[in-house]
Amino acid sequence: MGTSLNPATIHPPFAPYSHGMTVPEGQQLVFCSGQLGITADGTVPPTCGEQTKVCFDNVAAILAEAGMDLSNAIRINAYVSGREHLSEYMAVRNRLFAEPYPASTLMIVSGFARPEFVVEIEVIAAGPA
């Protein structure tokens, strides 16, 4: 697990995230491709909150392959297709992460490869090599 970096000389984070994270020497990094809210059987839930949960479940499955879990996340890049999805995304994210919070970016984009997708999430994690 890394250490959060939140300098007192800059504005504090707007939500539960860190401005930066360190990675201890000797840890491996896992870079997860952007995950969409689609289950293994091809189901795409209708709401942003449900899709967000599926995205993080998919990320957790990827991290498990490397012997890690969501607590190893040091960076989250998330994209939603409209401002109306921000609160649902953040509610799910905030339930899944604890201090030290990963560094995080949340962007509003015009859309994804298929119109039913409303969120995509990328994660970088660090853990035992």
Secondary structure, 3 states (H helix, E strand, C coil): CCCEECCCCCCCCCCCCECEECCCCCEEEEEEEEEECCCCCCCCCCCHHHHHHHHHHHHHHHHHHCCCCHHHEEEEEEEECCHHHHHHHHHHHHHHCCCCCCEEEEEECCCCCCCCCCEEEEEEEEEEC
